[in-house]
Amino acid sequence: MDSALSVDDQAVTLDFFPYFRMYKDGRVERFFDSPIVPASNDHQSTGAAVRSKDVVISPENKVSARLFLPNSVEKDEKLPILIYFHGGAFAIESAFSSQYHSYVSSVVVEAKILAVSVEYRLAPENPLPACYEDAWAALNWVISHAKNRHLGPDPWITDHADFSRIFVAGDSAGGNIAHDTVARASTEGIEDGVKILGMILAHPYFGSGEIEKIWEVICSDSKGPEDPRLNPMAHPDLLLKLKCSKVLIFIAEKDFIRERGQIYYEALKNSGWSGELGIIESEGEEHCFHLKRLDSDNARILMERLVNFINK
C-alpha cells in the first residue's frame, strides 16, 4: 500500500476477496490473475502448431481480442470460428493471460479452428453491462468480415472463417457472457448467411452465493435475482428463442456453482427449445479445473467432447 496516500484514500469501499478489493480513491487490487503473455506469430522460427496475434475491436471502449490460427491451415481453407469469453467473476483474468492463451491454443490445435478470445472491460471500474456490450461488439466485429469477404478488418478471418459455423463459448462468468451474447443475437438478429451453430458453457455462472453478491454490486442496471442475464433459467420463453443448433454444458462435481449449471440444462431442456443439448459432469473435479490441468484425464475427456461437438 502506498504510504503517501491518505488514510481516507486507503479505505476499502468494496471487498470481494479472493477476487478483488476496491479503495475509495478508485484503485482496484486484484488477486489470482495469471501472468500476461505476448501473442506469437513467429511460427516459422518456433515451429509452434498455432500462431496468434492481438487486434483492436473497439478503440473507444478498449475492447480487443487475441486471434489464434492453426499452422496446418491451407490457403483459402475455411474453418469453424470460436468466439471465447474468459472467466473471472467479471473482475479478474484476461484473454492475454498465460492460462487462457494456453487453453485456447490447445482448443485451436485439437479442433483445427479459428479462435477469437475476447478481452472485455472488467468490473468494478467498468460496471456491468460493459462486458455484455463488449461481447456484442466482438461478435459483430467478427460478423462484419462476412459483409465484404475481401476487405474485412483482419485477413485471418477474411481468408479462413466459415461464417456458417460460428461457436460461442466461455467458462464461469465467461459462460454467462456467452449465453447473453447468443440470447441477444437470437432476438436482435445477425447478418444473413451467418449462423451461430453452437454454444459451449463450461462451469457457467448463473448466480450463486458470494458471486451473486458481486454481480448485484457491480451491475449498474440489475433487475434483481431474476434478471435474465443473471438467471436466464427464470425465463423459459427466452431460452426457447435461442437460435443455435446445439448447446454443450460442462459441470464439475465439486464446483461451488455446479447446481446452477445443472438447473440451466434442465430449464433449457424443458423450455421447448428443439436443438441438440448435452451435459458432461466431471466427477471429483472443482471449478474450471480443465484450465489449470490441461493434460489431466478429465480435462482430456472434456477436450475430446468439445472437439467432437464442433467438428461432427
Phi and psi restraints in degrees (value plus and minus 20) as a CYANA .aco file:
   2 ASP   PHI     -89.8   -49.8
   2 ASP   PSI      96.3   136.3
   3 SER   PHI     -88.7   -48.7
   3 SER   PSI     -36.7     3.3
   4 ALA   PHI     -93.9   -53.9
   4 ALA   PSI     -36.4     3.6
   5 LEU   PHI     -94.9   -54.9
   5 LEU   PSI     126.3   166.3
   6 SER   PHI     -89.3   -49.3
   6 SER   PSI     139.0   179.0
   7 VAL   PHI     -79.2   -39.2
   7 VAL   PSI     -56.5   -16.5
   8 ASP   PHI     -85.1   -45.1
   8 ASP   PSI     -62.0   -22.0
   9 ASP   PHI     -83.8   -43.8
   9 ASP   PSI     -51.0   -11.0
  10 GLN   PHI    -100.4   -60.4
  10 GLN   PSI     -22.3    17.7
  11 ALA   PHI     -85.8   -45.8
  11 ALA   PSI     116.7   156.7
  12 VAL   PHI    -104.5   -64.5
  12 VAL   PSI     107.0   147.0
  13 THR   PHI    -120.3   -80.3
  13 THR   PSI     -50.1   -10.1
  14 LEU   PHI    -157.0  -117.0
  14 LEU   PSI     109.9   149.9
  15 ASP   PHI    -152.3  -112.3
  15 ASP   PSI      82.4   122.4
  16 PHE   PHI    -144.0  -104.0
  16 PHE   PSI      36.1    76.1
  17 PHE   PHI     -82.8   -42.8
  17 PHE   PSI     116.1   156.1
  18 PRO   PHI    -117.1   -77.1
  18 PRO   PSI       4.9    44.9
  19 TYR   PHI    -115.2   -75.2
  19 TYR   PSI     -81.6   -41.6
  20 PHE   PHI    -177.6  -137.6
  20 PHE   PSI     143.9   183.9
  21 ARG   PHI    -157.8  -117.8
  21 ARG   PSI     111.6   151.6
  22 MET   PHI    -136.0   -96.0
  22 MET   PSI     117.4   157.4
  23 TYR   PHI    -125.2   -85.2
  23 TYR   PSI     145.1   185.1
  24 LYS   PHI     -80.9   -40.9
  24 LYS   PSI     -51.1   -11.1
  25 ASP   PHI    -100.4   -60.4
  25 ASP   PSI     -17.3    22.7
  26 GLY   PHI      77.1   117.1
  26 GLY   PSI     -28.6    11.4
  27 ARG   PHI     -87.2   -47.2
  27 ARG   PSI     126.0   166.0
  28 VAL   PHI    -141.9  -101.9
  28 VAL   PSI     108.0   148.0
  29 GLU   PHI    -124.7   -84.7
  29 GLU   PSI     100.6   140.6
  30 ARG   PHI    -127.9   -87.9
  30 ARG   PSI     132.9   172.9
  31 PHE   PHI    -144.3  -104.3
  31 PHE   PSI     125.6   165.6
  32 PHE   PHI      50.9    90.9
  32 PHE   PSI      -6.2    33.8
  33 ASP   PHI     -84.3   -44.3
  33 ASP   PSI     116.4   156.4
  34 SER   PHI     -94.1   -54.1
  34 SER   PSI     134.7   174.7
  35 PRO   PHI     -80.9   -40.9
  35 PRO   PSI     124.5   164.5
  36 ILE   PHI     -99.2   -59.2
  36 ILE   PSI     116.2   156.2
  37 VAL   PHI    -144.2  -104.2
  37 VAL   PSI     129.9   169.9
  38 PRO   PHI     -97.2   -57.2
  38 PRO   PSI     137.2   177.2
  39 ALA   PHI     -90.2   -50.2
  39 ALA   PSI     142.4   182.4
  40 SER   PHI    -161.0  -121.0
  40 SER   PSI      90.4   130.4
  41 ASN   PHI    -128.3   -88.3
  41 ASN   PSI     -10.8    29.2
  42 ASP   PHI    -113.4   -73.4
  42 ASP   PSI      38.4    78.4
  43 HIS   PHI     -90.7   -50.7
  43 HIS   PSI     -45.8    -5.8
  44 GLN   PHI     -86.8   -46.8
  44 GLN   PSI     -57.3   -17.3
  45 SER   PHI    -107.3   -67.3
  45 SER   PSI     -49.0    -9.0
  46 THR   PHI    -111.4   -71.4
  46 THR   PSI     -42.4    -2.4
  47 GLY   PHI      52.2    92.2
  47 GLY   PSI      -3.2    36.8
  48 ALA   PHI     -85.4   -45.4
  48 ALA   PSI     130.2   170.2
  49 ALA   PHI    -100.2   -60.2
  49 ALA   PSI     -33.8     6.2
  50 VAL   PHI    -161.1  -121.1
  50 VAL   PSI     124.2   164.2
  51 ARG   PHI    -133.5   -93.5
  51 ARG   PSI     138.4   178.4
  52 SER   PHI    -164.4  -124.4
  52 SER   PSI     136.9   176.9
  53 LYS   PHI    -175.9  -135.9
  53 LYS   PSI     138.0   178.0
  54 ASP   PHI    -124.5   -84.5
  54 ASP   PSI     120.8   160.8
  55 VAL   PHI    -152.1  -112.1
  55 VAL   PSI     133.7   173.7
  56 VAL   PHI    -117.8   -77.8
  56 VAL   PSI     108.4   148.4
  57 ILE   PHI    -119.0   -79.0
  57 ILE   PSI     -65.2   -25.2
  58 SER   PHI    -160.4  -120.4
  58 SER   PSI      76.4   116.4
  59 PRO   PHI     -78.7   -38.7
  59 PRO   PSI     -58.1   -18.1
  60 GLU   PHI     -86.0   -46.0
  60 GLU   PSI     -53.4   -13.4
  61 ASN   PHI    -123.7   -83.7
  61 ASN   PSI     -14.1    25.9
  62 LYS   PHI      36.7    76.7
  62 LYS   PSI      21.5    61.5
  63 VAL   PHI    -114.9   -74.9
  63 VAL   PSI     110.9   150.9
  64 SER   PHI    -161.0  -121.0
  64 SER   PSI    -196.9  -156.9
  65 ALA   PHI    -178.1  -138.1
  65 ALA   PSI     137.1   177.1
  66 ARG   PHI    -128.1   -88.1
  66 ARG   PSI     102.8   142.8
  67 LEU   PHI    -114.7   -74.7
  67 LEU   PSI     123.3   163.3
  68 PHE   PHI    -147.8  -107.8
  68 PHE   PSI     115.5   155.5
  69 LEU   PHI    -158.1  -118.1
  69 LEU   PSI     109.5   149.5
  70 PRO   PHI     -90.1   -50.1
  70 PRO   PSI     121.8   161.8
  71 ASN   PHI     -91.8   -51.8
  71 ASN   PSI     -32.6     7.4
  72 SER   PHI    -100.5   -60.5
  72 SER   PSI     -24.0    16.0
  73 VAL   PHI     -87.2   -47.2
  73 VAL   PSI     118.2   158.2
  74 GLU   PHI    -108.5   -68.5
  74 GLU   PSI     142.1   182.1
  75 LYS   PHI     -79.0   -39.0
  75 LYS   PSI     108.8   148.8
  76 ASP   PHI      47.0    87.0
  76 ASP   PSI     -11.4    28.6
  77 GLU   PHI     -90.9   -50.9
  77 GLU   PSI     114.0   154.0
  78 LYS   PHI    -117.3   -77.3
  78 LYS   PSI     114.0   154.0
  79 LEU   PHI    -143.3  -103.3
  79 LEU   PSI     133.6   173.6
  80 PRO   PHI     -79.8   -39.8
  80 PRO   PSI     132.2   172.2
  81 ILE   PHI    -130.0   -90.0
  81 ILE   PSI     109.9   149.9
  82 LEU   PHI    -131.1   -91.1
  82 LEU   PSI      99.1   139.1
  83 ILE   PHI    -120.5   -80.5
  83 ILE   PSI      96.9   136.9
  84 TYR   PHI    -137.3   -97.3
  84 TYR   PSI     117.0   157.0
  85 PHE   PHI    -137.3   -97.3
  85 PHE   PSI     101.3   141.3
  86 HIS   PHI     -91.9   -51.9
  86 HIS   PSI     138.0   178.0
  87 GLY   PHI    -110.7   -70.7
  87 GLY   PSI    -191.7  -151.7
  88 GLY   PHI     108.8   148.8
  88 GLY   PSI      14.8    54.8
  89 ALA   PHI      36.4    76.4
  89 ALA   PSI       8.7    48.7
  90 PHE   PHI      45.9    85.9
  90 PHE   PSI     -17.9    22.1
  91 ALA   PHI    -150.1  -110.1
  91 ALA   PSI     -35.9     4.1
  92 ILE   PHI    -152.8  -112.8
  92 ILE   PSI     155.3   195.3
  93 GLU   PHI      53.1    93.1
  93 GLU   PSI     154.6   194.6
  94 SER   PHI    -178.8  -138.8
  94 SER   PSI     130.0   170.0
  95 ALA   PHI     -84.9   -44.9
  95 ALA   PSI     -38.4     1.6
  96 PHE   PHI    -117.8   -77.8
  96 PHE   PSI     -14.2    25.8
  97 SER   PHI     -96.7   -56.7
  97 SER   PSI     139.8   179.8
  98 SER   PHI     -80.6   -40.6
  98 SER   PSI     -57.4   -17.4
  99 GLN   PHI     -83.7   -43.7
  99 GLN   PSI     -69.2   -29.2
 100 TYR   PHI     -97.5   -57.5
 100 TYR   PSI     -51.7   -11.7
 101 HIS   PHI     -81.4   -41.4
 101 HIS   PSI     -65.2   -25.2
 102 SER   PHI     -85.6   -45.6
 102 SER   PSI     -63.8   -23.8
 103 TYR   PHI     -86.4   -46.4
 103 TYR   PSI     -69.9   -29.9
 104 VAL   PHI     -85.3   -45.3
 104 VAL   PSI     -56.3   -16.3
 105 SER   PHI     -78.5   -38.5
 105 SER   PSI     -62.6   -22.6
 106 SER   PHI     -83.5   -43.5
 106 SER   PSI     -62.9   -22.9
 107 VAL   PHI     -82.2   -42.2
 107 VAL   PSI     -62.2   -22.2
 108 VAL   PHI     -81.9   -41.9
 108 VAL   PSI     -63.3   -23.3
 109 VAL   PHI     -88.1   -48.1
 109 VAL   PSI     -66.6   -26.6
 110 GLU   PHI     -86.7   -46.7
 110 GLU   PSI     -60.8   -20.8
 111 ALA   PHI    -116.7   -76.7
 111 ALA   PSI     -29.7    10.3
 112 LYS   PHI      30.7    70.7
 112 LYS   PSI      50.0    90.0
 113 ILE   PHI    -152.3  -112.3
 113 ILE   PSI     149.2   189.2
 114 LEU   PHI    -119.6   -79.6
 114 LEU   PSI     108.8   148.8
 115 ALA   PHI    -140.2  -100.2
 115 ALA   PSI     124.4   164.4
 116 VAL   PHI    -143.1  -103.1
 116 VAL   PSI      83.0   123.0
 117 SER   PHI    -116.3   -76.3
 117 SER   PSI      94.8   134.8
 118 VAL   PHI    -109.2   -69.2
 118 VAL   PSI     111.8   151.8
 119 GLU   PHI    -119.5   -79.5
 119 GLU   PSI      77.0   117.0
 120 TYR   PHI    -117.6   -77.6
 120 TYR   PSI     145.1   185.1
 121 ARG   PHI     -89.8   -49.8
 121 ARG   PSI     120.7   160.7
 122 LEU   PHI    -119.8   -79.8
 122 LEU   PSI     126.7   166.7
 123 ALA   PHI    -101.7   -61.7
 123 ALA   PSI     141.9   181.9
 124 PRO   PHI    -106.6   -66.6
 124 PRO   PSI     -29.3    10.7
 125 GLU   PHI     -80.5   -40.5
 125 GLU   PSI     -54.1   -14.1
 126 ASN   PHI    -139.8   -99.8
 126 ASN   PSI      66.4   106.4
 127 PRO   PHI     -79.2   -39.2
 127 PRO   PSI     130.9   170.9
 128 LEU   PHI     -77.9   -37.9
 128 LEU   PSI     120.0   160.0
 129 PRO   PHI    -114.5   -74.5
 129 PRO   PSI       4.3    44.3
 130 ALA   PHI     -73.6   -33.6
 130 ALA   PSI     -65.9   -25.9
 131 CYS   PHI     -84.7   -44.7
 131 CYS   PSI     -55.3   -15.3
 132 TYR   PHI     -88.1   -48.1
 132 TYR   PSI     -59.9   -19.9
 133 GLU   PHI     -86.6   -46.6
 133 GLU   PSI     -57.9   -17.9
 134 ASP   PHI     -86.3   -46.3
 134 ASP   PSI     -58.8   -18.8
 135 ALA   PHI     -83.9   -43.9
 135 ALA   PSI     -62.2   -22.2
 136 TRP   PHI     -83.9   -43.9
 136 TRP   PSI     -59.9   -19.9
 137 ALA   PHI     -83.3   -43.3
 137 ALA   PSI     -58.7   -18.7
 138 ALA   PHI     -85.9   -45.9
 138 ALA   PSI     -64.2   -24.2
 139 LEU   PHI     -79.9   -39.9
 139 LEU   PSI     -65.8   -25.8
 140 ASN   PHI     -89.7   -49.7
 140 ASN   PSI     -49.7    -9.7
 141 TRP   PHI     -84.0   -44.0
 141 TRP   PSI     -64.4   -24.4
 142 VAL   PHI     -82.1   -42.1
 142 VAL   PSI     -67.5   -27.5
 143 ILE   PHI     -84.3   -44.3
 143 ILE   PSI     -49.3    -9.3
 144 SER   PHI     -78.2   -38.2
 144 SER   PSI     -45.8    -5.8
 145 HIS   PHI     -88.1   -48.1
 145 HIS   PSI     -42.9    -2.9
 146 ALA   PHI     -94.5   -54.5
 146 ALA   PSI     -42.5    -2.5
 147 LYS   PHI     -89.9   -49.9
 147 LYS   PSI     -58.3   -18.3
 148 ASN   PHI    -157.1  -117.1
 148 ASN   PSI      77.3   117.3
 149 ARG   PHI     -92.0   -52.0
 149 ARG   PSI     -22.1    17.9
 150 HIS   PHI    -134.4   -94.4
 150 HIS   PSI     -35.6     4.4
 151 LEU   PHI    -144.1  -104.1
 151 LEU   PSI       5.3    45.3
 152 GLY   PHI     -86.6   -46.6
 152 GLY   PSI     141.4   181.4
 153 PRO   PHI     -79.6   -39.6
 153 PRO   PSI     -52.1   -12.1
 154 ASP   PHI    -147.9  -107.9
 154 ASP   PSI     107.3   147.3
 155 PRO   PHI     -87.7   -47.7
 155 PRO   PSI     -48.4    -8.4
 156 TRP   PHI     -80.8   -40.8
 156 TRP   PSI     -64.7   -24.7
 157 ILE   PHI     -92.2   -52.2
 157 ILE   PSI     -63.5   -23.5
 158 THR   PHI     -78.5   -38.5
 158 THR   PSI     -62.9   -22.9
 159 ASP   PHI    -102.4   -62.4
 159 ASP   PSI     -49.7    -9.7
 160 HIS   PHI    -144.5  -104.5
 160 HIS   PSI     -24.2    15.8
 161 ALA   PHI    -103.2   -63.2
 161 ALA   PSI     111.2   151.2
 162 ASP   PHI    -118.0   -78.0
 162 ASP   PSI      83.2   123.2
 163 PHE   PHI     -95.1   -55.1
 163 PHE   PSI     -23.7    16.3
 164 SER   PHI    -111.1   -71.1
 164 SER   PSI     -20.7    19.3
 165 ARG   PHI    -153.7  -113.7
 165 ARG   PSI      46.0    86.0
 166 ILE   PHI    -115.4   -75.4
 166 ILE   PSI     114.1   154.1
 167 PHE   PHI    -140.8  -100.8
 167 PHE   PSI     116.9   156.9
 168 VAL   PHI    -135.1   -95.1
 168 VAL   PSI     109.7   149.7
 169 ALA   PHI    -165.8  -125.8
 169 ALA   PSI     143.5   183.5
 170 GLY   PHI    -196.9  -156.9
 170 GLY   PSI     143.9   183.9
 171 ASP   PHI    -139.3   -99.3
 171 ASP   PSI     126.7   166.7
 172 SER   PHI      35.0    75.0
 172 SER   PSI    -142.0  -102.0
 173 ALA   PHI     -81.6   -41.6
 173 ALA   PSI     -49.9    -9.9
 174 GLY   PHI     -86.5   -46.5
 174 GLY   PSI     -49.5    -9.5
 175 GLY   PHI     -86.8   -46.8
 175 GLY   PSI     -58.7   -18.7
 176 ASN   PHI     -80.4   -40.4
 176 ASN   PSI     -66.3   -26.3
 177 ILE   PHI     -85.1   -45.1
 177 ILE   PSI     -58.9   -18.9
 178 ALA   PHI     -81.3   -41.3
 178 ALA   PSI     -66.3   -26.3
 179 HIS   PHI     -79.1   -39.1
 179 HIS   PSI     -67.2   -27.2
 180 ASP   PHI     -80.6   -40.6
 180 ASP   PSI     -58.2   -18.2
 181 THR   PHI     -84.9   -44.9
 181 THR   PSI     -64.8   -24.8
 182 VAL   PHI     -88.0   -48.0
 182 VAL   PSI     -59.5   -19.5
 183 ALA   PHI     -81.9   -41.9
 183 ALA   PSI     -61.4   -21.4
 184 ARG   PHI     -87.5   -47.5
 184 ARG   PSI     -61.6   -21.6
 185 ALA   PHI     -82.8   -42.8
 185 ALA   PSI     -51.5   -11.5
 186 SER   PHI     -91.7   -51.7
 186 SER   PSI     -49.1    -9.1
 187 THR   PHI    -116.8   -76.8
 187 THR   PSI     -56.2   -16.2
 188 GLU   PHI    -110.5   -70.5
 188 GLU   PSI     -40.4    -0.4
 189 GLY   PHI      67.2   107.2
 189 GLY   PSI     137.6   177.6
 190 ILE   PHI    -155.2  -115.2
 190 ILE   PSI     156.8   196.8
 191 GLU   PHI     -76.0   -36.0
 191 GLU   PSI     120.6   160.6
 192 ASP   PHI     -79.3   -39.3
 192 ASP   PSI     119.9   159.9
 193 GLY   PHI      66.2   106.2
 193 GLY   PSI     -23.9    16.1
 194 VAL   PHI    -126.7   -86.7
 194 VAL   PSI     116.3   156.3
 195 LYS   PHI    -157.0  -117.0
 195 LYS   PSI     106.4   146.4
 196 ILE   PHI    -102.7   -62.7
 196 ILE   PSI      83.4   123.4
 197 LEU   PHI     -97.4   -57.4
 197 LEU   PSI     -59.0   -19.0
 198 GLY   PHI    -171.5  -131.5
 198 GLY   PSI     143.5   183.5
 199 MET   PHI    -152.0  -112.0
 199 MET   PSI     115.6   155.6
 200 ILE   PHI    -144.0  -104.0
 200 ILE   PSI      98.9   138.9
 201 LEU   PHI    -135.6   -95.6
 201 LEU   PSI      91.9   131.9
 202 ALA   PHI    -121.6   -81.6
 202 ALA   PSI      93.1   133.1
 203 HIS   PHI      28.8    68.8
 203 HIS   PSI      32.9    72.9
 204 PRO   PHI     -87.3   -47.3
 204 PRO   PSI     126.0   166.0
 205 TYR   PHI    -115.6   -75.6
 205 TYR   PSI      96.3   136.3
 206 PHE   PHI    -150.5  -110.5
 206 PHE   PSI      23.4    63.4
 207 GLY   PHI      68.8   108.8
 207 GLY   PSI     112.7   152.7
 208 SER   PHI     152.3   192.3
 208 SER   PSI     103.8   143.8
 209 GLY   PHI      35.3    75.3
 209 GLY   PSI    -153.7  -113.7
 210 GLU   PHI     -81.5   -41.5
 210 GLU   PSI     -55.5   -15.5
 211 ILE   PHI     -85.9   -45.9
 211 ILE   PSI     -53.2   -13.2
 212 GLU   PHI     -85.1   -45.1
 212 GLU   PSI     -56.0   -16.0
 213 LYS   PHI     -83.8   -43.8
 213 LYS   PSI     -60.9   -20.9
 214 ILE   PHI     -79.5   -39.5
 214 ILE   PSI     -67.4   -27.4
 215 TRP   PHI     -78.2   -38.2
 215 TRP   PSI     -63.9   -23.9
 216 GLU   PHI     -84.6   -44.6
 216 GLU   PSI     -51.7   -11.7
 217 VAL   PHI     -99.4   -59.4
 217 VAL   PSI     -59.8   -19.8
 218 ILE   PHI    -111.1   -71.1
 218 ILE   PSI     -26.0    14.0
 219 CYS   PHI    -114.3   -74.3
 219 CYS   PSI      97.0   137.0
 220 SER   PHI     -97.4   -57.4
 220 SER   PSI     -36.8     3.2
 221 ASP   PHI    -148.7  -108.7
 221 ASP   PSI      15.7    55.7
 222 SER   PHI     -80.2   -40.2
 222 SER   PSI     119.3   159.3
 223 LYS   PHI    -124.2   -84.2
 223 LYS   PSI      -0.1    39.9
 224 GLY   PHI      71.8   111.8
 224 GLY   PSI    -190.7  -150.7
 225 PRO   PHI     -84.4   -44.4
 225 PRO   PSI     -35.8     4.2
 226 GLU   PHI    -125.8   -85.8
 226 GLU   PSI      -3.1    36.9
 227 ASP   PHI     -74.6   -34.6
 227 ASP   PSI     108.2   148.2
 228 PRO   PHI     -83.3   -43.3
 228 PRO   PSI     -39.4     0.6
 229 ARG   PHI     -98.2   -58.2
 229 ARG   PSI     -54.5   -14.5
 230 LEU   PHI    -105.3   -65.3
 230 LEU   PSI     -58.4   -18.4
 231 ASN   PHI    -154.6  -114.6
 231 ASN   PSI      49.4    89.4
 232 PRO   PHI     -84.3   -44.3
 232 PRO   PSI     -37.9     2.1
 233 MET   PHI     -85.8   -45.8
 233 MET   PSI     -41.5    -1.5
 234 ALA   PHI    -101.3   -61.3
 234 ALA   PSI     -18.3    21.7
 235 HIS   PHI    -152.2  -112.2
 235 HIS   PSI      50.0    90.0
 236 PRO   PHI     -79.8   -39.8
 236 PRO   PSI     -45.2    -5.2
 237 ASP   PHI     -85.8   -45.8
 237 ASP   PSI     -53.5   -13.5
 238 LEU   PHI     -98.0   -58.0
 238 LEU   PSI     -56.7   -16.7
 239 LEU   PHI     -81.8   -41.8
 239 LEU   PSI     -58.5   -18.5
 240 LEU   PHI     -79.2   -39.2
 240 LEU   PSI     -49.6    -9.6
 241 LYS   PHI    -106.9   -66.9
 241 LYS   PSI     -20.8    19.2
 242 LEU   PHI     -78.3   -38.3
 242 LEU   PSI     101.4   141.4
 243 LYS   PHI    -121.8   -81.8
 243 LYS   PSI      48.3    88.3
 244 CYS   PHI    -158.8  -118.8
 244 CYS   PSI     133.6   173.6
 245 SER   PHI     -99.7   -59.7
 245 SER   PSI     -44.6    -4.6
 246 LYS   PHI    -175.0  -135.0
 246 LYS   PSI     133.2   173.2
 247 VAL   PHI    -156.1  -116.1
 247 VAL   PSI     115.7   155.7
 248 LEU   PHI    -144.8  -104.8
 248 LEU   PSI     110.0   150.0
 249 ILE   PHI    -140.8  -100.8
 249 ILE   PSI     112.3   152.3
 250 PHE   PHI    -126.2   -86.2
 250 PHE   PSI     113.3   153.3
 251 ILE   PHI    -151.3  -111.3
 251 ILE   PSI     145.2   185.2
 252 ALA   PHI    -152.7  -112.7
 252 ALA   PSI     121.7   161.7
 253 GLU   PHI     -75.8   -35.8
 253 GLU   PSI     -61.1   -21.1
 254 LYS   PHI    -122.5   -82.5
 254 LYS   PSI      -5.5    34.5
 255 ASP   PHI     -92.9   -52.9
 255 ASP   PSI     113.1   153.1
 256 PHE   PHI     -88.9   -48.9
 256 PHE   PSI     -34.3     5.7
 257 ILE   PHI    -136.7   -96.7
 257 ILE   PSI       2.6    42.6
 258 ARG   PHI     -75.5   -35.5
 258 ARG   PSI     -65.1   -25.1
 259 GLU   PHI     -79.4   -39.4
 259 GLU   PSI     -56.8   -16.8
 260 ARG   PHI     -88.5   -48.5
 260 ARG   PSI     -55.4   -15.4
 261 GLY   PHI     -84.9   -44.9
 261 GLY   PSI     -59.2   -19.2
 262 GLN   PHI     -85.4   -45.4
 262 GLN   PSI     -61.8   -21.8
 263 ILE   PHI     -85.2   -45.2
 263 ILE   PSI     -59.0   -19.0
 264 TYR   PHI     -80.4   -40.4
 264 TYR   PSI     -65.8   -25.8
 265 TYR   PHI     -77.3   -37.3
 265 TYR   PSI     -68.4   -28.4
 266 GLU   PHI     -84.9   -44.9
 266 GLU   PSI     -59.8   -19.8
 267 ALA   PHI     -85.2   -45.2
 267 ALA   PSI     -62.5   -22.5
 268 LEU   PHI     -87.1   -47.1
 268 LEU   PSI     -60.6   -20.6
 269 LYS   PHI     -80.6   -40.6
 269 LYS   PSI     -58.8   -18.8
 270 ASN   PHI    -113.1   -73.1
 270 ASN   PSI     -20.2    19.8
 271 SER   PHI     -98.3   -58.3
 271 SER   PSI     -37.1     2.9
 272 GLY   PHI      79.7   119.7
 272 GLY   PSI     -23.7    16.3
 273 TRP   PHI     -79.6   -39.6
 273 TRP   PSI     115.6   155.6
 274 SER   PHI    -125.3   -85.3
 274 SER   PSI      -9.4    30.6
 275 GLY   PHI    -100.2   -60.2
 275 GLY   PSI    -199.1  -159.1
 276 GLU   PHI    -102.8   -62.8
 276 GLU   PSI     104.4   144.4
 277 LEU   PHI    -144.9  -104.9
 277 LEU   PSI     110.2   150.2
 278 GLY   PHI    -156.0  -116.0
 278 GLY   PSI     132.2   172.2
 279 ILE   PHI    -160.0  -120.0
 279 ILE   PSI     120.1   160.1
 280 ILE   PHI    -148.5  -108.5
 280 ILE   PSI     106.1   146.1
 281 GLU   PHI    -128.7   -88.7
 281 GLU   PSI     110.2   150.2
 282 SER   PHI    -116.4   -76.4
 282 SER   PSI      92.5   132.5
 283 GLU   PHI     -90.2   -50.2
 283 GLU   PSI     118.6   158.6
 284 GLY   PHI      53.5    93.5
 284 GLY   PSI     -12.8    27.2
 285 GLU   PHI    -127.4   -87.4
 285 GLU   PSI     137.9   177.9
 286 GLU   PHI    -127.7   -87.7
 286 GLU   PSI    -197.0  -157.0
 287 HIS   PHI     -77.5   -37.5
 287 HIS   PSI     103.2   143.2
 288 CYS   PHI      33.6    73.6
 288 CYS   PSI      16.5    56.5
 289 PHE   PHI     -79.0   -39.0
 289 PHE   PSI     -52.1   -12.1
 290 HIS   PHI     -87.5   -47.5
 290 HIS   PSI     -39.7     0.3
 291 LEU   PHI     -97.3   -57.3
 291 LEU   PSI     -51.7   -11.7
 292 LYS   PHI    -109.1   -69.1
 292 LYS   PSI     -48.0    -8.0
 293 ARG   PHI    -149.8  -109.8
 293 ARG   PSI      53.8    93.8
 294 LEU   PHI     -80.4   -40.4
 294 LEU   PSI     -49.3    -9.3
 295 ASP   PHI    -118.9   -78.9
 295 ASP   PSI     -13.1    26.9
 296 SER   PHI     -90.7   -50.7
 296 SER   PSI     138.5   178.5
 297 ASP   PHI     -78.9   -38.9
 297 ASP   PSI     -65.6   -25.6
 298 ASN   PHI     -89.4   -49.4
 298 ASN   PSI     -53.5   -13.5
 299 ALA   PHI     -87.2   -47.2
 299 ALA   PSI     -56.9   -16.9
 300 ARG   PHI     -85.3   -45.3
 300 ARG   PSI     -57.0   -17.0
 301 ILE   PHI     -82.3   -42.3
 301 ILE   PSI     -64.9   -24.9
 302 LEU   PHI     -82.9   -42.9
 302 LEU   PSI     -60.5   -20.5
 303 MET   PHI     -82.7   -42.7
 303 MET   PSI     -63.0   -23.0
 304 GLU   PHI     -82.3   -42.3
 304 GLU   PSI     -61.5   -21.5
 305 ARG   PHI     -87.5   -47.5
 305 ARG   PSI     -58.3   -18.3
 306 LEU   PHI     -84.3   -44.3
 306 LEU   PSI     -64.8   -24.8
 307 VAL   PHI     -82.2   -42.2
 307 VAL   PSI     -64.1   -24.1
 308 ASN   PHI     -84.0   -44.0
 308 ASN   PSI     -58.0   -18.0
 309 PHE   PHI     -81.5   -41.5
 309 PHE   PSI     -61.6   -21.6
 310 ILE   PHI     -95.3   -55.3
 310 ILE   PSI     -61.7   -21.7
 311 ASN   PHI    -120.0   -80.0
 311 ASN   PSI     -31.5     8.5
